């Protein structure tokens, strides 16, 4: 079994990480997952949360993600995130902007679809996830 795997994290604005890691904790829309070398292949959608990449030396990098996709191949993890901010750079203004964006999406969907269950519930879940980020990063 390999000790490390390639990890790449990109957003529409920039590439944020490309490194060898021993594990990546991913906030998945169907549940969180920790990918390690030789993990079974998976493609998953992300929910808003904290993505954590652990280097083999023990140091870790954490990122706030607001959605997107992750592909795990066993030898690599590639994450294409809608929006990413390193936790070390996260500010209250970033979080407020993300929450307002989720509120706006919820209001737009509710107005456009008259409260139809699936789309409105998805927007409510997104908003709840965004507001819960504050408890994890304590801004």
C-alpha positions in Angstrom: 0.0 0.0 0.0 1.3 3.5 -0.9 1.9 5.9 1.9 0.8 9.0 0.0 -1.4 10.1 -2.9 -1.7 13.2 -5.0 -4.1 15.8 -3.9 -5.3 18.7 -6.1 -7.7 21.4 -5.1 -9.0 23.9 -7.6 -11.7 26.5 -7.9 -12.9 28.6 -10.8 -10.5 31.4 -9.6 -7.3 29.5 -8.9 -5.5 26.3 -8.0 -5.2 26.2 -4.2 -3.3 22.9 -3.6 -1.2 20.3 -5.4 0.7 18.1 -3.0 1.3 14.6 -1.7 -1.0 13.7 1.2 -1.7 10.7 3.5 -5.4 11.5 3.9 -8.1 14.0 2.8 -11.3 14.5 4.8 -14.0 15.6 2.4 -17.4 17.1 3.3 -19.7 15.0 1.0 -23.3 15.8 0.3 -24.2 12.2 1.3 -21.8 12.2 4.3 -18.2 13.0 5.1 -15.5 10.7 3.9 -11.8 10.3 4.5 -9.8 9.3 1.5 -6.5 7.5 1.9 -4.1 5.9 -0.5 -5.6 2.9 -2.4 -9.2 4.1 -1.6 -11.9 2.7 -3.8 -12.7 4.9 -6.8 -15.5 7.4 -5.9 -17.0 10.6 -7.5 -19.0 12.7 -5.1 -20.6 16.0 -4.7 -19.5 18.4 -1.9 -21.6 20.2 0.7 -20.4 23.3 2.4 -17.8 22.5 5.1 -14.2 22.1 5.9 -11.9 20.0 3.7 -8.7 18.9 5.4 -5.6 17.5 3.7 -3.0 15.8 5.8 0.6 15.6 4.7 2.6 12.5 5.6 4.6 14.5 8.1 1.5 15.3 10.2 0.9 18.9 9.1 -2.6 19.6 7.7 -4.1 22.2 5.4 -7.8 23.2 5.9 -10.1 24.8 3.4 -13.7 26.1 3.5 -15.5 24.7 0.5 -19.1 25.6 -0.6 -19.8 22.9 -3.0 -18.4 21.1 -6.1 -17.1 17.7 -6.9 -14.4 15.3 -5.6 -12.9 12.4 -7.5 -11.0 9.7 -5.6 -9.1 7.3 -7.8 -7.0 5.5 -5.1 -3.8 7.1 -6.3 -5.2 10.7 -6.2 -7.9 13.0 -5.0 -9.0 15.8 -7.2 -11.5 18.4 -5.8 -13.2 20.9 -8.1 -14.9 23.3 -5.7 -17.4 26.1 -6.4 -15.7 28.4 -3.9 -12.7 27.8 -1.7 -11.1 29.8 1.0 -8.1 28.5 3.1 -9.3 28.5 6.8 -6.2 30.6 7.6 -7.5 33.3 5.3 -11.2 33.0 6.3 -12.7 36.2 7.7 -16.2 37.0 9.1 -16.7 39.0 5.8 -16.1 35.8 3.7 -18.5 33.8 5.8 -21.2 36.6 5.7 -20.8 36.7 1.9 -21.3 32.9 1.7 -24.3 32.9 4.0 -25.9 35.8 2.0 -25.3 34.0 -1.2 -27.0 30.9 0.2 -29.9 33.0 1.5 -30.3 34.6 -1.9 -30.3 31.2 -3.7 -33.0 30.0 -1.2 -35.2 33.0 -1.8 -34.8 32.8 -5.6 -35.7 29.1 -5.6 -38.6 29.6 -3.3 -40.0 32.4 -5.4 -39.4 30.7 -8.7 -40.9 27.3 -7.7 -43.6 28.2 -5.3 -42.1 26.2 -2.5 -41.7 22.9 -4.4 -40.1 20.4 -2.0 -36.8 19.3 -3.6 -35.3 22.6 -4.8 -36.4 24.6 -1.7 -35.2 21.9 0.7 -31.9 21.7 -1.1 -31.5 25.5 -0.7 -32.5 25.3 3.0 -29.9 22.6 3.5 -27.2 24.7 1.8 -28.1 27.7 4.0 -27.9 25.6 7.2 -24.6 24.2 6.1 -23.2 27.7 5.5 -24.4 28.9 8.9 -23.0 25.9 10.6 -19.5 26.7 9.3 -19.2 29.4 11.9 -19.2 26.8 14.7 -16.3 25.0 13.0 -14.1 28.0 12.3 -15.3 30.2 15.1 -15.3 33.6 13.4 
